[in-house]
């Protein structure tokens, strides 16, 4: 073995294959280095420092070998950063597989998976681990001494002679009897938990749609309680508030857990990471940043509301949370469970493909599962007269007034900042491009209609439903809603959540009060809302995105889940066109008609997930050069590049690529090779490549 001069080499397995972090895409491969006596303890999964291209670079050891595979002289491992195995083999396999699927580099995935090392946090955690070990040893000795006196104490203590349980015991029994466990309501969930962690046989993976009477925090806590104590559990939720809610539920049950959040400082985050790494606790909670948490003996992964845009990774290679968890389930053979108040299109496709099982609950009366949901139909509008066609009819005021007699009332309005959408003035059908099915929008305030995907100008647009030509932009805000309600109910406390008003904590919700919130910002009071009003439903559906209807249903159902069941007086009013399929789906109970129609429409329009897409965004010349030089698979449809319109995107362009799902791996490989070739040529200009972006159309 040849090495550079000036250092000694160990005799046993002197070669280390290292995967570098943060190198250029065309250098994204393992490199070999010589192991010195100072770094002899370096093993697979450990952090090391090496010299690469004249710089001190961090890497992860993949394996040790007896001989190199190259005849070039090997440079030494500069330093062993830590003897912690921060990247176990199964997690490394997940990172490598994810890079291939996302057309990215393994180094970028490792950067997402590993938090920066913090020396002070590592030193403090090592000291804490030693204290915990010493305390366990002392507890073992004390337990042995106390074993002899335990039997004597048991003989002297007697149970109540009248057979009446104590007050504490009876209270706990009443609570347990009043609330059935999740495994009883969903028998399939109990089977999944029982099967979790089996080394042989199929890995259980399932999707569960929750009813408002079954909070996701309670279902998750029940599943973690029933999990084998020898197995680890990982729970991913979109928002830090969701994580905090689940953490409070687990604390109330006495379940030890760790919270790995991206909002924590580097020292606290790394100390939590090390506690997870050494198996101090078996349950880990977190949001997007916890997807790669190295949970020991991982047996169950639970993801709540996987379609939430907060789970979309904004950093390269832009992986989807669903893909990350699927790969972890595959490589670590752990059970996978998706929880949500509304089933998403990707999960429906996975169910139809046989990858996931849908877990159905035991039939119960609808009044015990969900609130009474009513849409503002023609009958209610005509009964009111002209006011029935206003933005807030008298029926809205009645629902709010009636709900305030029982508790707080939620009023959900579309969040501010939506991209202006264009819809038919008569039937509210969204205007789509007849060429690529992308959303149409106005060029400027009064310019012609054009497509932001393929760049087509549409001067003769005609609605495909009613064949009318008049269209209008739909933009709705939330501040005016709060002002109108404050005038209508001057003596009732009014609280606003979301947007410029910031977040509102769950415990800050007054009773009674009117809470005006944007989707995703709704606080969750402990007793639930007595009533809820979903305003501007048509505007939510007219958002300029191909999945606006499915996304609207998801946000509405999340708000409905915060209301009390009908048996407790809960009611929900949806203000919109009651004949629209998305709104009818809210009124229906566990109906598949809406999703089946969406899948049928997307198949006809060749929209995801019936097709796979990719997005290329960058400087105009860089995007065009990349598309010209990259050898795309046959059958790839290329739309664009089209210049971006926002002032901050001046000089930038966007192209959309579309291919059939069976050839998606070929497209990913071609795009990845194109990025590597561009890096090797040192082409100028910034460029971003994303596969299956959620906002592609």
C-alpha positions as CSV (number, residue, x, y, z in Angstrom):
1,X,0.0,0.0,0.0
2,X,1.4,3.4,-1.0
3,X,0.9,6.4,1.2
4,X,2.1,10.0,1.2
5,X,5.2,10.6,3.3
6,X,5.5,11.6,6.9
7,X,3.2,9.3,9.0
8,X,2.9,5.8,10.2
9,X,0.1,3.3,9.3
10,X,-1.6,0.7,11.5
11,X,-1.1,-2.9,10.6
12,X,-4.7,-4.2,11.1
13,X,-7.0,-2.9,8.3
14,X,-5.0,0.2,7.4
15,X,-7.5,1.5,4.8
16,X,-10.6,3.4,5.6
17,X,-13.3,4.2,3.0
18,X,-14.8,7.5,3.8
19,X,-17.9,9.3,2.5
20,X,-17.2,13.0,2.5
21,X,-19.8,15.6,3.5
22,X,-20.3,18.8,1.5
23,X,-18.2,18.0,-1.6
24,X,-19.2,18.9,-5.1
25,X,-21.7,16.6,-6.9
26,X,-19.2,15.1,-9.3
27,X,-17.1,14.0,-6.3
28,X,-19.9,12.3,-4.5
29,X,-18.3,8.9,-4.0
30,X,-16.3,7.1,-1.3
31,X,-12.6,7.9,-1.0
32,X,-9.9,5.8,0.6
33,X,-7.5,7.1,3.3
34,X,-4.8,5.5,5.4
35,X,-5.4,4.9,9.1
36,X,-2.8,6.2,11.5
37,X,-2.1,5.0,15.0
38,X,-3.8,8.2,16.3
39,X,-7.0,7.3,14.4
40,X,-6.8,3.5,14.9
41,X,-10.2,3.5,16.7
42,X,-12.0,4.8,13.6
43,X,-14.8,2.4,12.6
44,X,-17.9,2.4,10.4
45,X,-20.3,5.2,11.1
46,X,-17.8,7.4,13.0
47,X,-16.9,11.0,12.1
48,X,-13.4,11.8,10.9
49,X,-11.5,14.7,9.5
50,X,-9.5,14.4,6.3
51,X,-7.6,16.7,3.9
52,X,-9.5,17.0,0.6
53,X,-8.6,19.4,-2.2
54,X,-6.5,21.4,0.2
55,X,-9.2,21.8,2.8
56,X,-10.1,20.2,6.1
57,X,-13.3,18.2,5.3
58,X,-15.6,16.1,7.5
59,X,-16.6,12.6,6.5
60,X,-18.2,9.3,7.7
61,X,-16.2,6.1,7.7
62,X,-18.0,3.4,5.6
63,X,-15.7,0.5,6.3
64,X,-12.2,-0.6,7.1
65,X,-10.2,-2.7,4.7
66,X,-6.9,-4.6,4.5
67,X,-5.9,-3.2,1.1
68,X,-6.8,-0.3,-1.1
69,X,-8.6,-0.5,-4.4
70,X,-6.3,2.1,-6.1
71,X,-2.6,2.3,-6.7
72,X,-2.5,6.0,-5.8
73,X,-0.8,7.0,-2.6
74,X,-3.2,7.4,0.3
75,X,-3.4,10.5,2.5
76,X,-4.0,9.9,6.3
77,X,-7.1,10.4,8.3
78,X,-6.3,13.7,9.9
79,X,-8.4,13.2,13.1
80,X,-11.0,11.0,14.7
81,X,-13.7,13.5,15.6
82,X,-15.6,11.2,18.0
83,X,-15.9,7.5,18.6
84,X,-19.7,7.7,18.5
85,X,-21.2,5.7,15.7
86,X,-23.4,8.6,14.5
87,X,-24.4,6.8,11.2
88,X,-25.3,3.2,11.7
89,X,-25.2,0.9,8.6
90,X,-29.0,0.9,8.1
91,X,-29.2,4.6,8.3
92,X,-26.3,5.0,5.9
93,X,-28.1,2.7,3.4
94,X,-31.2,4.9,3.8
95,X,-29.1,8.1,3.0
96,X,-27.6,6.5,-0.1
97,X,-30.9,5.2,-1.4
98,X,-32.5,8.6,-0.8
99,X,-29.9,10.4,-2.8
100,X,-30.5,8.2,-5.8
101,X,-34.3,8.7,-5.6
102,X,-34.0,12.5,-5.2
103,X,-31.3,13.0,-7.9
104,X,-29.0,14.4,-5.2
105,X,-25.7,13.7,-3.5
106,X,-25.2,11.5,-0.5
107,X,-23.2,14.3,1.1
108,X,-26.2,16.6,1.0
109,X,-28.4,13.9,2.6
110,X,-25.8,13.4,5.4
111,X,-25.8,17.1,6.0
112,X,-29.6,16.8,6.6
113,X,-29.3,13.7,8.8
114,X,-26.4,14.8,11.1
115,X,-26.5,17.8,13.4
116,X,-23.2,19.7,13.7
117,X,-21.0,18.3,16.5
118,X,-20.9,20.3,19.7
119,X,-17.9,19.5,21.9
120,X,-19.2,20.9,25.1
121,X,-22.5,19.1,24.7
122,X,-20.7,15.8,24.0
123,X,-18.5,16.2,27.1
124,X,-21.6,17.0,29.3
125,X,-23.5,14.1,27.9
126,X,-20.6,11.7,28.5
127,X,-20.5,12.8,32.1
128,X,-24.2,12.4,32.5
129,X,-24.0,8.9,31.0
130,X,-21.4,7.9,33.6
131,X,-23.6,9.2,36.4
132,X,-26.6,7.3,35.1
133,X,-24.5,4.1,34.9
134,X,-23.3,4.6,38.5
135,X,-26.8,5.3,39.7
136,X,-28.1,2.1,38.0
137,X,-25.4,0.1,39.8
138,X,-26.3,1.6,43.2
139,X,-30.0,1.0,42.5
140,X,-29.2,-2.6,41.8
141,X,-27.4,-3.0,45.1
142,X,-30.3,-1.3,47.0
143,X,-32.8,-3.5,45.3
144,X,-31.1,-6.6,46.4
145,X,-31.0,-5.3,50.0
146,X,-34.6,-4.3,49.9
147,X,-35.8,-7.6,48.5
148,X,-35.6,-9.3,52.0
149,X,-37.7,-6.7,53.7
150,X,-40.3,-6.4,50.9
151,X,-42.0,-9.7,51.8
152,X,-42.2,-8.7,55.5
153,X,-43.9,-5.4,54.5
154,X,-46.3,-7.2,52.3
155,X,-47.4,-9.4,55.2
156,X,-48.1,-6.5,57.5
157,X,-50.1,-4.5,54.9
158,X,-53.7,-5.5,54.4
159,X,-56.2,-4.6,51.7
160,X,-59.6,-2.8,52.5
161,X,-61.9,-5.3,54.1
162,X,-65.1,-3.9,52.4
163,X,-63.7,-4.5,48.9
164,X,-64.1,-0.8,48.0
165,X,-61.1,0.5,45.9
166,X,-59.4,3.6,46.9
167,X,-60.4,7.0,45.5
168,X,-57.3,7.2,43.2
169,X,-57.9,3.7,41.9
170,X,-61.5,4.2,41.2
171,X,-60.8,7.5,39.4
172,X,-58.2,5.9,37.1
173,X,-60.5,3.0,36.4
174,X,-63.3,5.3,35.5
175,X,-61.1,7.3,33.0
176,X,-59.9,4.1,31.4
177,X,-63.4,2.8,31.1
178,X,-64.7,6.1,29.6
179,X,-62.1,6.2,26.9
180,X,-61.6,3.0,24.8
181,X,-58.0,2.4,23.8
182,X,-57.0,3.0,20.2
183,X,-56.4,-0.7,19.7
184,X,-60.0,-1.4,20.6
185,X,-61.4,1.2,18.2
186,X,-59.0,0.2,15.4
187,X,-58.3,-3.6,15.6
188,X,-55.8,-3.3,12.7
189,X,-53.7,-0.9,14.8
190,X,-53.4,-3.5,17.6
191,X,-52.3,-6.1,15.0
192,X,-49.7,-3.7,13.5
193,X,-48.2,-2.9,17.0
194,X,-48.1,-6.6,17.8
195,X,-46.2,-7.3,14.5
196,X,-43.8,-4.4,14.9
197,X,-40.1,-5.4,15.3
198,X,-40.5,-9.0,14.0
199,X,-37.2,-9.9,12.2
200,X,-38.9,-12.2,9.7
201,X,-42.0,-11.9,7.5
202,X,-43.6,-8.8,6.0
203,X,-43.1,-5.4,7.6
204,X,-46.4,-3.9,8.7
205,X,-47.2,-0.6,7.1
206,X,-50.6,1.1,7.3
207,X,-52.6,4.3,7.0
208,X,-55.3,5.4,9.5
209,X,-57.8,8.2,8.9
210,X,-58.8,9.6,12.3
211,X,-62.3,10.8,13.4
212,X,-62.5,14.0,15.4
213,X,-63.5,12.0,18.5
214,X,-60.0,10.3,18.4
215,X,-57.3,12.9,18.8
216,X,-54.1,11.9,17.1
217,X,-52.1,12.5,20.3
218,X,-54.2,9.9,22.2
219,X,-54.0,7.3,19.4
220,X,-50.2,7.8,19.1
221,X,-49.7,7.6,22.9
222,X,-51.8,4.4,23.0
223,X,-49.7,2.9,20.3
224,X,-46.4,3.8,22.0
225,X,-47.7,2.3,25.3
226,X,-48.6,-1.0,23.6
227,X,-45.2,-1.2,21.8
228,X,-42.7,-3.7,23.0
229,X,-40.6,-2.0,25.7
230,X,-37.5,-3.4,24.0
231,X,-38.3,-1.5,20.7
232,X,-37.9,2.2,19.9
233,X,-40.5,4.5,18.5
234,X,-40.2,7.6,16.3
235,X,-43.0,10.1,15.9
236,X,-42.9,12.9,13.2
237,X,-45.4,15.8,13.3
238,X,-45.5,18.9,11.1
239,X,-45.5,21.7,13.7
240,X,-43.6,22.2,16.9
241,X,-47.0,22.8,18.6
242,X,-48.1,19.3,17.5
243,X,-44.9,17.9,19.0
244,X,-45.5,19.8,22.3
245,X,-49.1,18.5,22.5
246,X,-47.9,14.9,22.1
247,X,-45.1,15.5,24.6
248,X,-47.7,16.6,27.2
249,X,-49.8,13.6,26.6
250,X,-46.8,11.3,27.1
251,X,-45.7,13.1,30.2
252,X,-49.2,12.6,31.7
253,X,-48.9,8.9,31.1
254,X,-45.3,8.7,32.5
255,X,-43.7,7.7,29.1
256,X,-40.1,8.8,28.9
257,X,-39.2,10.4,25.6
258,X,-36.9,12.9,23.9
259,X,-37.9,15.8,21.7
260,X,-35.5,16.5,18.8
261,X,-36.5,19.8,17.3
262,X,-34.8,22.0,14.8
263,X,-35.6,25.2,16.7
264,X,-33.3,24.2,19.6
265,X,-29.8,25.6,19.9
266,X,-26.9,23.6,18.6
267,X,-25.7,22.6,22.1
268,X,-29.1,21.3,23.3
269,X,-29.8,19.7,20.0
270,X,-26.6,17.7,19.9
271,X,-26.9,16.7,23.5
272,X,-30.4,15.3,22.7
273,X,-28.9,13.6,19.6
274,X,-26.3,11.8,21.7
275,X,-28.9,10.7,24.3
276,X,-30.9,9.2,21.4
277,X,-27.8,7.6,20.0
278,X,-26.8,5.9,23.2
279,X,-30.4,4.7,23.8
280,X,-31.1,6.7,26.9
281,X,-34.8,6.7,25.9
282,X,-36.7,4.6,23.4
283,X,-39.2,7.2,22.2
284,X,-38.3,10.2,20.1
285,X,-40.6,13.0,19.0
286,X,-39.8,15.7,16.5
287,X,-40.7,17.6,13.3
288,X,-39.0,17.5,10.0
289,X,-35.5,17.6,11.5
290,X,-36.1,14.4,13.4
291,X,-36.7,12.2,10.4
292,X,-33.1,10.7,10.6
293,X,-33.0,10.4,14.4
294,X,-30.8,7.3,15.2
295,X,-33.3,5.6,17.4
296,X,-31.9,2.3,18.8
297,X,-33.8,-0.9,17.9
298,X,-36.4,1.2,16.0
299,X,-39.6,-0.8,15.8
300,X,-42.3,1.8,14.9
301,X,-42.5,5.0,13.0
302,X,-45.6,7.2,13.2
303,X,-46.1,10.2,10.9
304,X,-49.0,12.6,11.5
305,X,-50.4,14.6,8.6
306,X,-47.6,13.8,6.1
307,X,-49.1,16.1,3.4
308,X,-48.5,19.2,5.5
309,X,-46.3,21.6,3.7
310,X,-44.2,22.1,6.9
311,X,-42.8,18.7,6.3
312,X,-41.4,19.7,2.9
313,X,-37.6,19.9,3.1
314,X,-36.3,23.2,1.7
315,X,-32.7,22.1,1.5
316,X,-31.1,19.9,-1.2
317,X,-31.8,17.3,-2.3
318,X,-35.4,18.3,-1.2
319,X,-36.6,14.8,-0.1
320,X,-40.2,14.2,0.9
321,X,-40.9,13.1,4.4
322,X,-43.0,10.2,3.1
323,X,-40.0,8.9,1.1
324,X,-37.6,9.2,4.0
325,X,-39.8,7.2,6.3
326,X,-40.5,4.6,3.7
327,X,-36.8,4.0,3.2
328,X,-36.2,3.8,6.9
329,X,-38.9,1.3,7.2
330,X,-37.4,-0.8,4.4
331,X,-33.8,-0.7,5.6
332,X,-34.5,-1.0,9.4
333,X,-37.5,-3.3,9.0
334,X,-39.7,-1.2,11.3
335,X,-43.4,-0.8,11.2
336,X,-44.8,2.4,9.5
337,X,-48.0,4.1,10.4
338,X,-49.4,7.3,8.7
339,X,-52.1,9.2,10.8
340,X,-54.2,12.0,9.4
341,X,-57.7,13.5,9.6
342,X,-57.9,13.3,5.8
343,X,-56.4,10.7,3.4
344,X,-53.9,12.1,0.9
345,X,-53.6,11.2,-2.8
346,X,-50.1,9.7,-2.5
347,X,-51.2,7.5,0.4
348,X,-54.3,6.4,-1.5
349,X,-52.0,5.3,-4.4
350,X,-49.8,3.4,-1.9
351,X,-52.9,1.7,-0.6
352,X,-54.2,0.7,-4.0
353,X,-50.7,-0.5,-4.9
354,X,-50.7,-2.8,-1.9
355,X,-47.8,-1.1,-0.1
356,X,-50.1,0.2,2.8
357,X,-53.1,-1.3,4.5
358,X,-56.0,1.0,5.4
359,X,-57.0,0.5,9.0
360,X,-60.8,0.8,9.5
361,X,-62.4,1.5,12.9
362,X,-65.1,-0.5,14.6
363,X,-68.4,1.0,13.5
364,X,-69.8,3.6,15.9
365,X,-72.7,6.1,15.8
366,X,-71.7,9.2,13.7
367,X,-72.8,11.5,16.5
368,X,-70.1,10.0,18.8
369,X,-67.3,10.3,16.2
370,X,-67.7,13.7,14.5
371,X,-69.6,17.0,14.8
372,X,-72.6,17.8,12.7
373,X,-71.3,19.2,9.4
374,X,-73.6,21.3,7.3
375,X,-72.8,23.1,4.0
376,X,-74.5,26.4,3.1
377,X,-76.6,24.9,0.3
378,X,-79.3,26.6,-1.9
379,X,-82.0,25.8,0.6
380,X,-80.3,27.7,3.4
381,X,-79.4,30.6,1.1
382,X,-82.9,31.0,-0.4
383,X,-84.5,30.8,3.0
384,X,-82.5,33.8,4.1
385,X,-83.1,35.8,0.9
386,X,-80.5,38.2,-0.5
387,X,-78.3,37.9,2.7
388,X,-77.9,34.2,2.1
389,X,-75.6,34.9,-0.8
390,X,-73.3,37.2,1.2
391,X,-69.9,36.2,2.6
392,X,-71.3,35.8,6.1
393,X,-75.0,34.9,6.0
394,X,-77.2,35.0,9.0
395,X,-76.7,31.2,9.4
396,X,-73.1,32.0,10.2
397,X,-74.1,34.3,13.0
398,X,-76.6,31.8,14.3
399,X,-74.0,29.0,14.5
400,X,-71.5,31.4,16.3
401,X,-74.2,32.7,18.7
402,X,-75.4,29.1,19.5
403,X,-71.8,27.8,19.9
404,X,-70.9,30.6,22.3
405,X,-73.5,29.4,24.7
406,X,-71.5,26.1,25.1
407,X,-67.9,27.2,24.6
408,X,-65.4,28.7,22.2
409,X,-66.1,29.0,18.5
410,X,-63.6,28.6,15.7
411,X,-63.8,30.7,12.5
412,X,-61.3,29.5,9.8
413,X,-60.5,31.8,6.9
414,X,-58.0,31.2,4.1
415,X,-54.6,32.4,5.0
416,X,-53.2,35.6,3.5
417,X,-50.6,35.4,0.9
418,X,-52.2,32.9,-1.5
419,X,-51.1,33.2,-5.1
420,X,-54.0,34.9,-7.0
421,X,-56.0,32.3,-8.7
422,X,-58.4,32.7,-11.7
423,X,-61.8,31.1,-11.8
424,X,-65.0,31.2,-13.8
425,X,-67.3,34.0,-12.5
426,X,-70.4,31.7,-13.0
427,X,-69.5,28.2,-11.7
428,X,-66.2,29.0,-9.9
429,X,-64.3,26.3,-11.9
430,X,-60.5,27.0,-11.8
431,X,-59.0,28.2,-15.1
432,X,-56.4,25.7,-16.4
433,X,-54.1,25.6,-19.3
434,X,-55.5,23.4,-22.1
435,X,-52.0,22.4,-23.1
436,X,-50.4,21.3,-19.8
437,X,-53.3,21.6,-17.3
438,X,-51.3,24.1,-15.2
439,X,-53.2,27.0,-13.5
440,X,-53.8,30.1,-15.5
441,X,-53.2,33.6,-14.1
442,X,-53.3,37.2,-15.1
443,X,-50.1,38.8,-16.6
444,X,-50.1,41.9,-14.4
445,X,-53.2,43.5,-13.1
446,X,-55.2,43.5,-16.3
447,X,-53.0,41.5,-18.7
448,X,-54.0,38.5,-20.7
449,X,-54.3,35.0,-19.2
450,X,-51.1,32.9,-19.3
451,X,-49.8,29.7,-17.9
452,X,-46.9,29.8,-15.5
453,X,-45.8,26.2,-16.4
454,X,-45.5,26.1,-20.2
455,X,-45.7,29.8,-20.9
456,X,-48.8,29.6,-23.1
457,X,-50.9,32.7,-23.6
458,X,-54.6,32.0,-23.6
459,X,-56.6,34.8,-25.2
460,X,-59.7,32.7,-26.0
461,X,-60.3,30.9,-22.7
462,X,-63.7,29.2,-22.3
463,X,-64.7,27.4,-19.1
464,X,-64.9,23.6,-19.7
465,X,-67.9,23.3,-17.4
466,X,-70.3,26.1,-18.4
467,X,-68.5,27.4,-21.5
468,X,-68.5,31.0,-20.3
469,X,-65.6,33.3,-21.0
470,X,-65.7,35.6,-17.9
471,X,-63.1,34.9,-15.2
472,X,-62.0,36.7,-12.1
473,X,-59.2,36.6,-9.6
474,X,-59.9,35.3,-6.1
475,X,-57.8,36.7,-3.2
476,X,-59.1,36.6,0.4
477,X,-57.6,37.9,3.6
478,X,-58.4,37.4,7.3
479,X,-58.1,40.8,9.1
480,X,-61.5,42.0,7.8
481,X,-63.2,38.9,9.1
482,X,-62.0,39.7,12.6
483,X,-63.2,43.3,12.3
484,X,-66.7,42.3,11.2
485,X,-67.1,39.7,13.9
486,X,-65.9,42.2,16.5
487,X,-68.7,44.5,15.4
488,X,-71.3,41.8,15.4
489,X,-70.3,40.4,18.9
490,X,-68.9,43.4,20.8
491,X,-69.1,41.8,24.2
492,X,-67.5,38.5,23.3
493,X,-63.7,38.1,23.5
494,X,-62.2,37.9,20.0
495,X,-58.8,36.1,19.5
496,X,-56.9,36.0,16.2
497,X,-54.3,33.4,15.3
498,X,-52.0,33.1,12.3
499,X,-50.4,35.5,9.9
500,X,-49.2,38.8,11.3
501,X,-51.0,38.1,14.6
502,X,-48.7,35.2,15.5
503,X,-49.5,31.9,17.2
504,X,-52.1,31.5,20.0
505,X,-51.3,28.9,22.6
506,X,-53.9,26.2,23.3
507,X,-54.3,27.2,27.0
508,X,-54.9,30.9,26.0
509,X,-58.2,30.2,24.3
510,X,-60.9,31.7,26.4
511,X,-64.3,30.2,27.2
512,X,-66.4,31.5,25.6
513,X,-64.6,33.3,22.8
514,X,-64.4,33.6,19.0
515,X,-61.1,32.4,17.6
516,X,-60.4,33.6,14.0
517,X,-57.5,31.5,12.6
518,X,-55.8,30.7,9.3
519,X,-55.3,27.0,8.3
520,X,-52.7,25.4,10.4
521,X,-52.6,28.1,13.1
522,X,-55.8,26.9,14.9
523,X,-55.2,26.5,18.7
524,X,-56.6,23.3,20.2
525,X,-58.5,23.9,23.5
526,X,-58.6,20.9,25.8
527,X,-62.4,20.5,25.6
528,X,-62.6,21.3,21.9
529,X,-64.7,23.9,20.1
530,X,-68.4,24.1,20.5
531,X,-68.8,25.1,16.9
532,X,-66.7,26.0,13.9
533,X,-67.3,28.0,10.7
534,X,-65.3,27.5,7.6
535,X,-65.5,30.7,5.6
536,X,-64.6,31.4,2.0
537,X,-64.5,27.8,1.0
538,X,-64.7,28.7,-2.7
539,X,-61.6,30.9,-2.4
540,X,-59.7,28.1,-0.7
541,X,-60.6,25.8,-3.6
542,X,-59.6,28.4,-6.2
543,X,-56.0,28.5,-5.0
544,X,-53.6,28.5,-8.0
545,X,-52.4,24.9,-7.5
546,X,-53.4,21.6,-9.1
547,X,-54.0,20.0,-5.7
548,X,-56.0,22.9,-4.3
549,X,-59.1,20.8,-3.7
550,X,-57.3,18.0,-1.9
551,X,-55.3,20.5,0.2
552,X,-58.4,22.4,1.1
553,X,-60.2,19.2,2.3
554,X,-57.1,18.4,4.4
555,X,-57.1,21.8,6.1
556,X,-60.8,21.8,6.6
557,X,-60.8,18.3,8.2
558,X,-58.0,19.4,10.5
559,X,-60.2,22.2,11.7
560,X,-63.2,19.9,12.0
561,X,-61.1,17.6,14.1
562,X,-60.9,20.3,16.8
563,X,-64.7,20.5,17.2
564,X,-66.7,18.4,19.7
565,X,-68.7,15.5,18.5
566,X,-72.4,16.0,17.7
567,X,-73.4,14.1,20.8
568,X,-71.7,16.9,22.8
569,X,-73.3,19.7,20.8
570,X,-70.6,20.2,18.2
571,X,-71.5,21.6,14.8
572,X,-69.6,22.9,11.8
573,X,-70.9,25.2,9.0
574,X,-69.1,25.3,5.6
575,X,-69.8,28.5,3.7
576,X,-69.2,27.8,0.0
577,X,-70.8,26.2,-3.1
578,X,-72.4,23.1,-1.5
579,X,-72.5,21.2,-4.8
580,X,-68.7,21.2,-5.2
581,X,-67.2,17.6,-4.7
582,X,-64.7,18.8,-2.1
583,X,-67.4,20.4,0.1
584,X,-69.7,17.5,-0.3
585,X,-66.9,15.2,0.9
586,X,-66.9,17.1,4.2
587,X,-70.6,16.4,4.8
588,X,-70.3,12.7,3.8
589,X,-68.9,10.2,6.3
590,X,-66.0,8.1,5.2
591,X,-66.8,8.4,1.5
592,X,-64.3,7.5,-1.3
593,X,-66.1,9.3,-4.1
594,X,-64.1,12.5,-3.8
595,X,-60.7,10.9,-4.0
596,X,-61.8,8.6,-6.7
597,X,-62.9,11.5,-8.8
598,X,-59.6,13.4,-8.1
599,X,-57.6,10.3,-9.2
600,X,-59.7,10.0,-12.3
601,X,-59.3,13.6,-13.3
602,X,-55.5,13.5,-12.7
603,X,-55.2,10.4,-14.8
604,X,-57.0,12.2,-17.7
605,X,-54.9,15.3,-17.3
606,X,-51.6,13.3,-16.7
607,X,-51.0,15.0,-13.4
608,X,-49.2,13.6,-10.4
609,X,-49.3,10.9,-9.0
610,X,-50.3,9.3,-12.3
611,X,-47.1,10.9,-13.7
612,X,-43.8,11.7,-12.1
613,X,-42.4,15.3,-12.4
614,X,-39.2,17.2,-11.9
615,X,-38.5,20.9,-11.7
616,X,-35.5,22.8,-12.9
617,X,-35.1,26.3,-11.7
618,X,-32.2,28.6,-12.1
619,X,-30.6,31.4,-14.0
620,X,-32.0,31.6,-17.5
621,X,-28.9,30.4,-19.4
622,X,-28.0,27.9,-16.8
623,X,-31.4,26.2,-17.0
624,X,-31.4,26.1,-20.8
625,X,-27.8,24.8,-21.0
626,X,-28.6,22.1,-18.4
627,X,-31.6,20.9,-20.3
628,X,-29.8,20.9,-23.6
629,X,-26.8,18.8,-22.3
630,X,-28.7,16.4,-20.1
631,X,-29.7,13.1,-21.9
632,X,-33.2,12.7,-20.7
633,X,-35.0,9.3,-21.0
634,X,-37.3,8.8,-24.0
635,X,-40.8,9.9,-23.3
636,X,-39.9,12.8,-21.1
637,X,-42.1,15.8,-21.7
638,X,-40.4,19.2,-21.1
639,X,-42.4,22.3,-20.5
640,X,-40.3,25.5,-20.6
641,X,-38.1,26.9,-19.5
642,X,-40.3,29.9,-18.8
643,X,-39.1,33.1,-17.2
644,X,-40.3,33.7,-13.7
645,X,-42.4,36.8,-13.1
646,X,-41.6,38.0,-9.6
647,X,-39.2,40.9,-9.3
648,X,-36.9,39.0,-7.0
649,X,-36.6,36.3,-9.7
650,X,-35.5,38.6,-12.5
651,X,-33.2,36.6,-14.9
652,X,-34.4,33.2,-13.7
653,X,-36.4,30.6,-15.5
654,X,-38.3,27.4,-14.7
655,X,-38.8,24.2,-16.6
656,X,-41.1,21.2,-15.7
657,X,-40.3,17.7,-16.8
658,X,-42.9,14.9,-16.8
659,X,-42.6,11.2,-17.3
660,X,-44.6,8.0,-16.6
661,X,-44.1,6.5,-13.1
662,X,-42.4,3.4,-14.3
663,X,-39.5,5.4,-15.8
664,X,-39.0,7.7,-12.8
665,X,-35.8,6.0,-11.7
666,X,-34.3,6.6,-15.1
667,X,-35.2,10.3,-15.0
668,X,-33.7,10.6,-11.5
669,X,-30.5,9.0,-12.7
670,X,-30.3,11.2,-15.8
671,X,-30.9,14.4,-13.8
672,X,-28.3,13.4,-11.2
673,X,-25.8,12.7,-13.9
674,X,-26.5,16.0,-15.5
675,X,-25.9,17.8,-12.2
676,X,-22.6,16.0,-11.7
677,X,-21.5,16.7,-15.3
678,X,-22.4,20.4,-14.8
679,X,-20.4,20.5,-11.6
680,X,-17.4,18.9,-13.3
681,X,-17.5,21.4,-16.1
682,X,-17.8,24.2,-13.6
683,X,-20.7,25.8,-15.5
684,X,-21.7,29.2,-14.3
685,X,-25.0,30.2,-12.8
686,X,-27.1,28.8,-10.0
687,X,-29.4,25.8,-10.6
688,X,-31.9,23.8,-8.5
689,X,-33.3,20.4,-9.5
690,X,-36.2,18.9,-7.5
691,X,-38.1,15.6,-8.1
692,X,-41.8,15.5,-7.4
693,X,-42.1,19.0,-5.9
694,X,-45.4,19.5,-4.2
695,X,-46.0,22.9,-5.9
696,X,-45.0,21.8,-9.4
697,X,-48.4,22.9,-11.0
